Amino acid sequence: MSIVDHIALLVDNLEEAEEWYISHLNAKVTFRDEKYIRLTVKNTNIALIDKEHYPWAHIGILVENKEDLPTEKGTVVEHRDGTIGVYVKDPFGNYLEYIWYSDKQKEVFLDG
């Protein structure tokens, strides 16, 4: 089964974007590093990504098993945090990231 995991937005300034989303949406920070901040707004995750680091805004689709990643359909990226994403461009220029979390990353991003 695949579900929407996150919406990833590219931003010029992570600190300003974090402040804006916290003040406008009452978002909570659930993960942060120097290039990426993950926020939660009720049941929705928003990833703020430094656009200097990352090329694509996208919708993240969580797959349950690593074998479910459609590796033949897009660009495979092994992220620094241990997750694996496959980026697929739709016919309209939008990107989907099919993402798989290791057990360790499930604890970080999905609360176990």
N, C-alpha and C positions, 0 to 999 in steps of 0.2 A: 504494500500500500504506500502511496506517495501523498504527502501533505505539504502545504506551504509552511516553510520553516521561518523564512525571513524575507524582508524587502531590503535590498542594499542600495544605498544612495551615495553617490560620489560628492564630496564636499571639499571646499578650498581650505577650510580651517576647522579642525576637529573640535577644538575647545568652544568656538562660537556655535558650531552646530549642536554640540552637546547641550549647551546652555539654552539654545532656542527650543530644542525638542523637549527638554525638561520643563521649561516654563510654559510652552504652548500645549503640550500633551500630557503633562505630569508623568513623563517617562521615568523609568528607573534604570540606572546603569547596572548591567549584569556581567559585563566583561569589558576590559580596556587594555590596549597596549598602545605603542607609539603610532600605529598606522590604522587602528580600527577600534571603534567603540560599538558595543552591542547594547541596545536599549530594549526595554519591554514596556509596552503600553497594553495593559490588561492581558489579552491572549495573543498579542501581535509583537513580533520581534522586528526591530529596525536596526540594520547595520549601517553605521556611518563610516565611510571609508575614505581615507586621504586619497584624492584623485591623482596625486603624484605617484602613488604606489600601485594603483589598480586601474585597469582599463575599462571595466564594464559595470554600469549600474545593472541590477538584475533582480529577479525574484528567485529566491532559493527554495527548491523543492527537496524535501528530505526523503531519502530512500532508506529502507530498513536494513538492507543487506548490501555489502560492497558489490556483490555480483549483479545487483539491480542497476548499477550505474550504466547509462547508455554510452559506454566509452567509444563505440564506433560512430556515434552521431555528432561528436563535438570535440572541443579542446579539453584535455584532462590536465588538471592542476592539483599537485600535492601541496597543500598549504602548510605554512610553517607551524601551525598548531596541531598537525596530525590529521586534519580532515582532508577528504579528497572530493574535489568538485569536477563536474563535467559541464562545460559551458556550451549551450546550444543556442544559436541565433534563429529566431522565428522569421517567417517571410516578411515581417514588417519592421525588422531591425531591432527588435527587443531581445534581451538575453534571459534565458533561464539557466540557473545553476542547479543541477542535480547534485545533491551533497550527501555524503555519507560520513557519519561520526564513529570513531572508534569508541570502545567502552569508556575510556578515560574522558574523551570529549563529550560523550553523552552526559557524564556527571557535571561537566562544566557548563554546557549549553542547554541541557534538557533536564537538569536536576535529577539525574539518575533515571 
